[in-house]
């Protein structure tokens, strides 16, 4: 008899869990929809700021396209945004652009230009660029000066 009581109790628990699961699923769908709307507004706002020449917004657009965050992933577009930010002196953009040029991701592989951007960031004491430059020198010898 106790197994029958346990089964009935589990049935009641299952109904509670099913209801909770459905509520949670609905809540997640609503949150995703809200987040999508917020993301779209944020991307639009960032794009407007970038088009007005805001260096940080330009860099953020580059990262968004590189990662596919709120926009379709597109390395070529990302490289273009990184270039704009790099030209405005954004050290992380200079380093990222240098890495993309070094390996040819989203752009034609151009190690000379890659080194230019990495060195530019390294001269500004941007540590990741300095470390990257050291790593390149270790692997490819003294021809990176």
N, C-alpha and C positions, 0 to 999 in steps of 0.2 A: 504494500500500500504506500509505503514511503516513497518509492520510486515514482508512483503516480502523482503524488503531491509535488515532488521535485519537478516533474515534467510540466505540470500545470503552472508551477511557480516560474519555471523557465519560460513558458509561453507568455506569461505576463511581462516578464523581463524583456523578452524579445520584442514585444509590442512597444514597450517604452524605448528600447534602444532603436527600433526602426523609426519611431517618431522623431527621436533625437537626431538620428542620422539624416533623415529627410530635412529637418530644420537646419542642421549644420550645412548640408549640401546647398540648400536654398540660400543660406547666409553667405556661403562662399561665392556662389554665382553673383549675388548682389554686390559683394565686396569687389569681385573681379570687374564687374561692370563699372562700378564707381571708380576703381583704380584706373581702369582704361580711360575713362573720361578725364580724370585728373591728369593722367600721363599725357593724353593728347593736348590738354591745355598747357601743361608744363613744357612739352616739346615745342608747341606753337610760340609760347612766351620766350623760350630760349632762342628759337630761330629768329624771332623779331629782334632780340637783343644782339644776336650774332650779326645780323644784317646791318645793324647800326654800328658795328665795329667793336663790340664788347669782347675783349680778348678771352675772358673766362667762358663766356657763352659760346664763342667760336670753338674753344677747346672742348667744351662739353658736347657740342654737336659732333665733333670729330669722334669722341669716345662713344657717343650713342650709335653712330653709324658703324664704328669698328666692332662694337659688341652686339649690335642689333637690339638696342634698348629703347623701345618706344618708336623705333623706325626700322625699316628692313636693314639687315646686315649688308653693308656694301663697303668693301675695303677701298675701292677707288674713290668713292665720295669721301670716305674718312680721310684718305691721304690728302685730298684737296683742302678739307677743313684743317687738318694738322698743319699744312703748309701755311695757310692764312694765319693761324695762331703762332706758328714758328716765326714768321716774318714780323710779327708784333712783339717778339721777344719772350714768348712763353717757353720756358726751359723744358717742361715735360713734353710739350708738343714737339719741340726741336728733337728731343731724344726719341720720341715715338716715331716721328717722321724718319729720322735717321735709321731706326731699326727696320721700318717698312722698306726704305730704299735699299738697305743692306741686303735684305732677303728677297726683295722684289714682290712684296705683298701689296696688291692694289695699285702698283705702279711698276714701271720698268726698273729692273735692278740697276742701281747706279751707286757703286761703292764710294766713288770720289765725293759725290754730293752727300751721301750718307755720312761720311766722315766729317764733312763740313758742318753739318747740323749737330752731330754728336759732340764735336770739339767746341762748337759755339756754346752749347749748354754746359759742357765741362768747364770752360773758362769762367763761367758764371758761378762756379763752385756747386753746381747741381750734382750731388753725389751719385745718383744712379747713372748719369752720363759719364762721370769719371770712372766708375766701376766698369761700365760697358766698354769704354775706350781701352782700359787696361786688359779686359778679357779679349778684345779684338787683337790687341798688340801681342798678347801671349799666343793666340792661335795663328796669327798671320804675320808675325815677326815685325821688324822695324819699318815695313813699308806703309805704315799708317800714320806717319808723322806729318 
